[in-house]
Structures are given as structure tokens and as C-alpha cells.
Amino acid sequence: MSIISNLQHIRKNIPSNVKLVCVSKFHSAEVVLQAYNAGERSFGESRVQEFLKKRKSLPQDIQWHFIGHLQTNKVKSVVPFVALIQSVDSEKLLLEINNEAVKIGKTVDCLLEVHIAQETSKYGFLPNDLISFLLKNNWKAMKNVRICGLMAMATFTNNTAQIDTEMQSLKQLFDRTKSEFFADCEYFTELSMGMTDDYKIAIAHGATIIRIGSAIFGQRA
């Protein structure tokens, strides 16, 4: 199937209130352009050098989402060009994003990444640590970042019951976080979860953003 037909198939399964981020990491700029020409505008990258190289050669109205682990020493390179950093996995990283945003007079939208999977290789705040971080209130002094919601990756498994449980727990954490810390913030609306193999489960549990790569572009080169 072509990228256009892949996108048409996926779009049929996505409600209008759910945003699709096309995960373009490890795919060429030429392939990304095919999805762009099919009407897509939101693309996700996870490696800084690859992201910076692509953005130079692709249309400037693309909304780039950074979705991978971001090292603090790479923040400066990313901040000027992203629409959303989905993978803020520590207070230290959020502070560095804020500091770099101050320098260029920009407010950066961010999602806090939560570790809900069984794999230890994945990043993110543990749920209890997320609540502890928010309770400290240090983030309120970071005026050049906006915490717009939560993001997570479920365990990579064929056990749909486990994925269902993990995503349900993330939705509960999102609801708690919103009610206790962001009740008056109209921008705290995003719940990013769900990829090629589990996006339908994610949508059922209230995802507002899904991140899909291989179902659009095929297997990574």
C-alpha cells in the first residue's frame, strides 16, 4: 500500500478530535514529503541531528513534535523549531527547556512523559514521582514552558489486556493531574498515547494525540 492509502485507512479509524502525529524518525525527507503532500502537517522525530537535517529541507509550516529522549545538552538546538516537546521526563529537562526558551523569547509547549510500561529501557516520571514533582510547585516559576498534558508508551507486547490496563492508568493519572494542578489551565488538554499496534486502545481510553510510524511509512530503513 502507498503512504496515501495508508493514511486514508488510518484516518478512517481516528475521531476528528484526535490528532495524528506521523512518526517520521528514520524515514527520509522524501518519504515525509509524500505524507505532507497528502495533507499531514504534524511529524514526530526522536533524534536531534536527524530532526535538524530534515527540517531544513522540508516545508516550513510543518509542526514538529520531539518524541524521543532529549538530553539537556541538545535542548538549545531543538527549542527554536518545535511545536511540542512530548518527552519531558525530568524536572532538570523542563528547567533547561525553559532557560533556552527565555533566551529566544519563546514559550514552548511540553508534555510530561510518564513511565507506565514494564520495560526499564523506557523513560518518564513514575506516577508517584510525577505527583511529587508537581506538588513541589517549582514548575510554576518556569514561565516559558507550558505543560499541556501527559505522554506515555505502553509495554511492547501482544497482551492487549496489559496495554489496556496501562493506558487506563495513564488516563486516570491525567484526570487527577488536571483536577489537582491544572484545573484553571485551558491548555492542559493533551493525552499522547498509542502507536501503530495499540492506537485503537489508546483512543478508547481518551488519547487526544496518537503517534503512528510504520503503519504510515512502512518499516524503518
Backbone torsions as a table, in degrees:
resi	resn	phi	psi	omega
1	MET	NA	150.6	179.8
2	SER	-84.4	165.9	177.6
3	ILE	-59.4	-40.5	179.7
4	ILE	-62.2	-46.5	-179.6
5	SER	-68.4	-34.4	175.4
6	ASN	-60.8	-45.1	179.8
7	LEU	-65.0	-40.6	178.6
8	GLN	-61.2	-41.0	179.9
9	HIS	-64.9	-45.3	-179.1
10	ILE	-66.1	-43.2	-178.3
11	ARG	-58.4	-31.4	179.0
12	LYS	-64.9	-23.7	-176.6
13	ASN	-100.8	4.8	-176.1
14	ILE	-114.7	123.9	174.4
15	PRO	-62.7	157.2	-175.8
16	SER	-64.8	-21.6	-178.5
17	ASN	-88.2	1.6	179.4
18	VAL	-104.8	128.1	-179.4
19	LYS	-87.2	137.7	176.0
20	LEU	-101.1	122.4	170.2
21	VAL	-105.5	118.4	179.7
22	CYS	-81.3	115.0	-175.8
23	VAL	-81.3	104.2	-171.8
24	SER	-98.9	1.9	-178.7
25	LYS	-58.2	139.3	-179.9
26	PHE	70.9	6.4	175.3
27	HIS	-111.8	151.2	-172.7
28	SER	-73.4	160.5	176.7
29	ALA	-61.2	-34.2	179.5
30	GLU	-63.5	-38.8	178.3
31	VAL	-69.7	-41.7	177.5
32	VAL	-59.2	-39.6	-178.3
33	LEU	-63.2	-32.3	176.7
34	GLN	-62.3	-43.5	178.1
35	ALA	-67.8	-38.4	176.8
36	TYR	-59.9	-45.4	-178.7
37	ASN	-68.3	-18.2	175.3
38	ALA	-85.9	0.4	174.6
39	GLY	111.1	-4.4	-178.7
40	GLU	-79.2	145.6	-179.5
41	ARG	-129.7	-12.9	-178.3
42	SER	-108.3	122.5	-177.6
43	PHE	-131.2	145.3	-176.3
44	GLY	-113.4	130.1	177.4
45	GLU	-125.7	155.6	-175.7
46	SER	-129.9	-4.1	177.6
47	ARG	-124.4	128.5	-169.5
48	VAL	-61.9	-48.2	-176.1
49	GLN	-64.6	-41.3	177.8
50	GLU	-63.2	-42.8	179.0
51	PHE	-60.3	-48.4	-176.8
52	LEU	-64.4	-37.1	179.1
53	LYS	-66.5	-43.2	-177.9
54	LYS	-66.9	-43.8	-173.6
55	ARG	-62.5	-26.8	179.3
56	LYS	-69.6	-29.3	-173.3
57	SER	-103.8	1.3	-176.3
58	LEU	-117.6	164.0	-176.8
59	PRO	-54.8	143.4	-172.7
60	GLN	-77.6	-9.3	178.8
61	ASP	-91.5	6.5	174.0
62	ILE	-66.1	138.3	173.9
63	GLN	-97.0	108.5	-176.6
64	TRP	-89.2	130.5	174.5
65	HIS	-109.6	127.2	173.3
66	PHE	-91.6	121.6	-170.6
67	ILE	-120.5	-0.3	-178.8
68	GLY	-103.9	175.6	177.6
69	HIS	-62.5	124.7	-176.1
70	LEU	-110.6	118.7	176.9
71	GLN	-77.4	145.7	-175.5
72	THR	-61.3	-30.8	-178.7
73	ASN	-76.5	-4.1	177.3
74	LYS	-105.7	-4.5	-174.9
75	VAL	-59.5	-43.1	-177.0
76	LYS	-55.6	-35.5	-177.5
77	SER	-74.5	-26.4	-172.3
78	VAL	-93.3	-40.2	-169.9
79	VAL	-52.2	-41.3	-176.4
80	PRO	-66.2	-18.3	-165.8
81	PHE	-118.0	-3.4	-174.4
82	VAL	-98.5	148.2	171.9
83	ALA	-87.2	-31.8	-177.1
84	LEU	-155.9	129.5	170.4
85	ILE	-99.2	109.5	-173.7
86	GLN	-85.7	-14.1	-165.2
87	SER	-115.8	47.6	177.3
88	VAL	-80.9	108.0	-169.9
89	ASP	-111.8	9.6	178.8
90	SER	-161.4	158.1	175.0
91	GLU	-63.8	-38.7	179.8
92	LYS	-58.2	-42.9	-179.3
93	LEU	-67.9	-43.0	179.2
94	LEU	-60.3	-41.3	178.9
95	LEU	-63.7	-41.2	179.9
96	GLU	-66.5	-39.8	175.9
97	ILE	-61.0	-43.7	178.6
98	ASN	-61.4	-45.7	-178.1
99	ASN	-60.4	-42.6	-179.9
100	GLU	-71.6	-33.8	177.9
101	ALA	-66.0	-37.4	177.6
102	VAL	-58.7	-41.7	-175.8
103	LYS	-62.0	-32.3	-176.8
104	ILE	-108.6	7.7	176.5
105	GLY	66.7	39.0	-177.7
106	LYS	-122.0	148.8	169.2
107	THR	-105.6	124.4	-174.2
108	VAL	-103.5	124.9	174.8
109	ASP	-77.8	135.9	-175.6
110	CYS	-137.4	154.4	167.5
111	LEU	-117.0	143.4	174.9
112	LEU	-87.5	125.0	-178.5
113	GLU	-85.0	132.4	-178.6
114	VAL	-113.4	137.4	178.3
115	HIS	-89.8	105.3	179.1
116	ILE	-114.2	-9.8	-174.3
117	ALA	-85.6	166.5	176.9
118	GLN	-81.4	-23.7	-179.0
119	GLU	-69.4	128.7	178.5
120	THR	-74.9	-14.2	-178.0
121	SER	-74.6	-15.0	-179.1
122	LYS	-84.8	153.3	-174.8
123	TYR	-99.5	173.3	172.9
124	GLY	129.7	161.5	172.6
125	PHE	-67.9	135.4	164.9
126	LEU	-67.9	148.2	-175.1
127	PRO	-50.6	-45.5	-179.8
128	ASN	-66.2	-36.2	178.4
129	ASP	-68.1	-34.1	176.7
130	LEU	-61.5	-47.2	179.5
131	ILE	-62.7	-41.3	179.0
132	SER	-62.5	-43.2	177.8
133	PHE	-59.7	-45.9	-178.5
134	LEU	-67.6	-35.1	179.4
135	LEU	-64.9	-28.8	-179.6
136	LYS	-68.0	-24.1	176.0
137	ASN	70.2	7.2	178.1
138	ASN	-59.4	-33.7	-176.4
139	TRP	-63.6	-23.0	-178.4
140	LYS	-67.2	-22.1	178.5
141	ALA	-84.4	-8.0	-179.2
142	MET	-88.9	87.7	-170.1
143	LYS	-79.2	-11.0	-177.8
144	ASN	-106.4	16.0	168.2
145	VAL	-127.4	146.4	173.6
146	ARG	-119.1	120.4	176.1
147	ILE	-82.8	109.9	-171.7
148	CYS	-101.6	-1.5	179.9
149	GLY	154.7	-159.4	-176.6
150	LEU	-122.9	156.3	176.2
151	MET	-138.3	148.5	174.4
152	ALA	-160.5	163.0	171.8
153	MET	-118.4	128.8	176.0
154	ALA	-74.6	166.9	176.5
155	THR	-59.3	138.5	176.1
156	PHE	-79.2	97.8	-174.5
157	THR	-155.6	159.1	174.0
158	ASN	-86.4	-2.8	-178.6
159	ASN	-80.4	93.6	-175.6
160	THR	-67.3	-26.8	177.7
161	ALA	-65.1	-38.6	178.3
162	GLN	-67.2	-44.9	178.0
163	ILE	-60.0	-42.4	179.1
164	ASP	-59.0	-44.6	-179.9
165	THR	-64.3	-43.2	-178.7
166	GLU	-64.8	-42.1	-178.9
167	MET	-71.7	-35.0	175.5
168	GLN	-62.5	-40.5	179.3
169	SER	-66.2	-36.0	178.1
170	LEU	-67.1	-41.4	177.6
171	LYS	-62.1	-39.7	177.6
172	GLN	-64.3	-39.8	177.6
173	LEU	-66.1	-40.5	176.9
174	PHE	-59.2	-47.6	-178.9
175	ASP	-62.4	-41.3	178.5
176	ARG	-65.3	-45.5	-179.3
177	THR	-60.4	-43.4	-179.9
178	LYS	-64.0	-46.1	-175.3
179	SER	-70.2	-35.2	-175.1
180	GLU	-88.4	-28.0	-172.0
181	PHE	-124.7	-23.6	-172.5
182	PHE	-130.3	26.7	-176.5
183	ALA	-58.6	-31.4	-177.7
184	ASP	-98.8	8.1	-177.5
185	CYS	-103.3	105.4	-177.0
186	GLU	-67.0	-16.9	-178.9
187	TYR	-87.1	-11.2	178.5
188	PHE	-81.9	86.2	-172.7
189	THR	-132.8	-10.4	-166.6
190	GLU	-99.8	133.1	173.5
191	LEU	-126.6	102.9	-175.1
192	SER	-99.1	109.5	176.2
193	MET	-158.9	154.0	-180.0
194	GLY	104.2	125.9	177.7
195	MET	-128.1	-163.5	-172.6
196	THR	-50.9	-45.7	-172.5
197	ASP	-86.9	-13.5	-173.8
198	ASP	-137.0	17.0	-174.0
199	TYR	-68.2	-27.9	179.3
200	LYS	-68.3	-36.8	175.6
201	ILE	-65.5	-41.5	-179.8
202	ALA	-61.2	-44.1	179.4
203	ILE	-61.9	-40.0	178.9
204	ALA	-62.4	-25.7	-179.7
205	HIS	-101.3	15.8	170.6
206	GLY	96.4	15.7	176.8
207	ALA	-59.0	138.6	173.9
208	THR	-104.8	-16.9	176.7
209	ILE	-133.1	132.7	171.3
210	ILE	-121.4	149.6	-174.0
211	ARG	-120.3	108.0	-172.4
212	ILE	-123.8	128.5	179.4
213	GLY	-116.6	-72.3	-170.6
214	SER	-64.4	-30.2	178.6
215	ALA	-69.2	-17.2	176.5
216	ILE	-98.6	-51.6	-169.8
217	PHE	-99.4	-7.7	-172.1
218	GLY	84.6	-174.7	-178.8
219	GLN	-67.5	148.4	-178.5
220	ARG	-62.3	144.0	176.2
221	ALA	-68.9	NA	NA
